[in-house]
């Protein structure tokens, strides 16, 4: 990695190569990522709570997760998977 020379007279460019980095912009990006990671952690906790609620209401959480996964798929992909699953079940005799 090459660093800019300090020959252009720029006040922001000192002897330290890192001084060429837009520190405020970098700090902003890092802080935004950290904030989103905190939100993701909080959302993960909320989702876990909802699965606990589903379980206490008598739903099979494993099946609920499978339904969620299936709903994310395109209809054609879901149909192909279901067809293959049925073919494989028949091949194995169940």
N, C-alpha and C positions, 0 to 999 in steps of 0.2 A: 504494500500500500504506500503510495507516495503522498506526502504532505505538501501543501503550498509553501513556496518560498516566502520569506519576509522581505522581499525586495520591492513590493508594490506600494509601500508607504501606508498601507491600510492600518488604521489605529487598532482594529480588532485582531490583528495578526501579530502576536508576540513571538518570542523565541520558542515557546512551547507549541508543538504542532497541534495540540488539542484546542488551542485558542481559536483555531480556524473553524471549529464546530459552532454552529448556532446553538449555544447552550440553552437559551430560553425555549427554542423550538423543540430541542431534544427533551428537555424537562417536561414540557407540555405533553409530548407524545407518551413519555413514560408514565406520567401521572394519569393520563386518560386510560392507558392499558391497565394500570393498577386499579383504577376505579371500576372498570368493567370486570376485572377478575373478581373483585369483591362482590359485585352485583351477581356474577355467575355463581359464586359460592352461596350467596343468600338464596338465589333461585333454586339451587340444588337442594338446599334445606327445605324450601317450601314444597318442592316436588316430592321429597321424601315424606313430608308430613301428609301430603295428599294420598300417597300410596299406603301409608299407615291407616288413614281414614278409610280407604277402599277395603283394606284387609279387615278392619274392625266392622265394616258393614257387610262382611261375608263374601266379598269378591276375591277371586283367585288372582293375586297380584301378578303372577307369572303370565297368566292369560291376558290380563289388562295390558301388560308391557308388550305382549305379542300383537295385540290389537292396535296399539299405538304405532308400533313398527310398521304394520301392514297399511295403516292409514297414510303413512308418509310415502308409500310407494305409488308409482304410477299404476293406473288400473291394468294396463297391459302386462307390466312386470309382475304385479300381484297375481294375475290370472295364470301367467306362465309358471310361477312358483307353485301355485296350488295344483296345477295340472301335473307338474313333475312330482310333487309330493304324492299325489294319488297314484301315479304310475309306479313310483318306488314302493309305496305301501303294497300295492297289488303284487309286485315282483317278489316282495318278501313275505307275502301271504298274510298280511293283516290289514 
